[in-house]
Amino acid sequence: MTGVRVNQQTHFPKSGPREQGAPASVGVRACTTPEEFRRCVELEHEVWNFDPSDSVSHHIMAVAREAGGQVFGAYDGERMIGFALSFPAFRDGGRYLHSHMAAVIPAYQAQGVGRLLKLAQREDALGRGISLIEWTFDPLQARNANFNINRLGAVVGRYIPNFYGASSSPLHANLPTDRLVAEWHLDSARVRAHIDGKGVRPTASTHRISIPNDINELRRDDPSKAAEIQMRMRREFQEAFQQHFTVTSFVTDETNGHYLLEKNNED
């Protein structure tokens, strides 16, 4: 049985300038061969330094694509420098995509390559009538929060404690793998505005949850303190979401990053 195929052409953002000077030689296209899937696995190890038992295999990537998910590679010429993997997903009778992994090798990070991958995912999903992509991210990573919420226009209304269980990646510093769930409503006015660089942040947030800017240093040098901060944030997010707040922005000052939450309109 033939699965749903993603578009195999090269993708570039269609709105606004190339993000943060992404190299003109970089493009994004669908991965379709075992060799390309194996290269994605190599990038997993390069970016996260996973133990092999924690890696997504090239077999799973082939199945994801065949079943209607997405496997996109970012290439500088013929060299793969990043990839994104998503699975088809269903909830409450509706279909969406769950983006499980998105990675860019260190030499190309902070150059807009990740945004090219996300925009390729969005373009392909909309072309197939899919209006929602979700993914998880670490609440302790301010850079990811800013990218997901401010640059892409995702919102957050769910917190999952220790989602993946123990991780072999040194980046996780042996802490529980708590995750926020980003909801990217692909054709919403909010997402379109943020992609075009015209997103409006709330002027008076009713709630905020803060994280120290030096959290990564604390994870390395004072893991017990980092664990205390993680548990405090877990409690605050769970309480806020139970009260029907949604994360709509992220801001920073000299010492902290702040998740800004607004009360849902229906409340």
C-alpha positions, 0 to 999 in steps of 0.5 A: 500500500502506498503512503502519502508522499510529501513534496520532494522539491526544494523549499524556501520561505515564501514570506519575508527575507531569508532568516538571519542570513541563512546561507544562499546555498542551503535548501530543504527537501524531502528525504526519500532514500535509505541513505538519506535516512541513515544520514539523519541518524548520524546527525542525531548522534552529532547533535545530541550525542545519544546512546544508540538505544535512544536513537530513532532508527532509519527504519522508523524514518522510512515508516514515518514517511510512508505513513504520511509523516515528514522527513525533511533534510536541510542541505548545503549543496549536497551535504546534509546539515539538518533534518526534521522528522514528524509522524502522522497523529490523531486526537479527538477525531482530528488529524495533525502532525507530531514533529518529533525531532528537528536538528541542525549541526552546530556549525550551522546553528543560529543561521536560520536553518531550523526555521527553513525546516519548520517552514518546509514542514508547514508548507507541506502540511498545508498542502495536504490539508493539515492545519496543526503541527505539535512538538515538545520542547524543554521548558528550561531552554530559553532559546527554544522557547523564544524560537517556538513562541515568538519566531514561529507563533506557536502557543503552549497549553500542556506540560508533560512531566518526564515525557521520555524518561531517562535520557542518555544525552549529556544535554539533559544533565540527568534531569527528568525530561519534562516537556512543554507541548508547542501547538502550531496552528499553521494557517492562523492569523497569529502564525502568519503574523509571527512568520512575517515578523509582525507578531504582537506580544501582550502588553499586560500579561496576567501571568508569568513563569520565570527561568534564570538565564544561567540555567544551563550553567546550573545544570552543569555546576549545580544540578540539585539547584537546577532540579529545584528550578525544574520542579518549581516550573513544573508546579507553576505550569501545571497550575496555570494550565489547569486554570486555562492559561496559555503561553503566548509569548516569551521575554528576557531581561538581564537575569531571567527569561519569562514565559508570558501566559494569557487567560483563554478567551472562552474563560 
